[in-house]
Each structure stands twice: as C-alpha cells, then as structure tokens.
C-alpha cells in the first residue's frame, strides 16, 4: 500500500538501525476519539513498541499515547494499553507464517494520517548483529564523505 510520507505523527527511527527491514505493511489502528485527537496534536510515541500476534490478531504493544490536552476525563485514559491493528485476512495469514520463522519479528515504523484515519506502518524485520551495524555505519560515512567532496568541487 502507498501512503502519505509527508506528515508523520510518530516515527520509530531506531528500528531502521537495529533491524534489517525485509517487507513493509500498513494497517489501521483501533483507537478512541480522544486518542486520535491526542495523536494529531503530537502525543504519540512508538519508540520501544512492537507488534505481536495474539489469538489470530495483530496488536501494537508498548506504544504510548498521552491524554488529550483538552479532555476533562484524564482518569479513564490508559496511555500504554495494547491497540489492535487491522489488516486484510490474507496479510494476517501471511504474517502468521512469516513470524513463525525463527529470527523474524514485526516492528512499528510510523504513525501517519490517511484521510480521517490514523494508520500504522510496520515491517517484517530480522535483527542485525553488531558487525553488520558497524559495516552499515562505515559505508554511510564513506558515502557522506564522497558527497561532501563532490559538493566542494565546481563541475563545469
């Protein structure tokens, strides 16, 4: 699925560093009205969150949505509750098979708007080992230096 990459309400950048992203997916989130308003005003964090499969459904665990600032009923809001992710049945079966493979996990990437709804972008990932991370950092530094050198020259 293609989504609007312009505006994001929450981003989990650490996933791109700690994991090798194999495939990306999008799904809807089951949220209350107060949660949607809080996310739109920037009150969501998905750092450290993960996606788990339980009873044949996908759940976002470990995310934090603060109470809506203009709400009077803050005591009923549970900021760290599990939230159901809505995906097509075929995708769910596919993900169930893939997550059964040792070493593969589902990680949230971003929360973004899609019309009036808020969608979750998540990925099927494999954890990276420390040498892989160092290699990635080294190649990124080399590319950055090459770009810096090319920018410094006048190309005629």
Protein Blocks (a to p, Z undefined) as FASTA:
>chain_A
ZZdfkbccbdcfklmmmpccfbdcdddddddfklmmmmmnopacfehiacddeehiacde
hiacdddfkbcblmlpcfkbccdddddfklmmmmmmmmmpghiacddfbdcdehjbccdd
ddddddddfklmmmmmmmmmmmmmmmmmmmmpccZZ
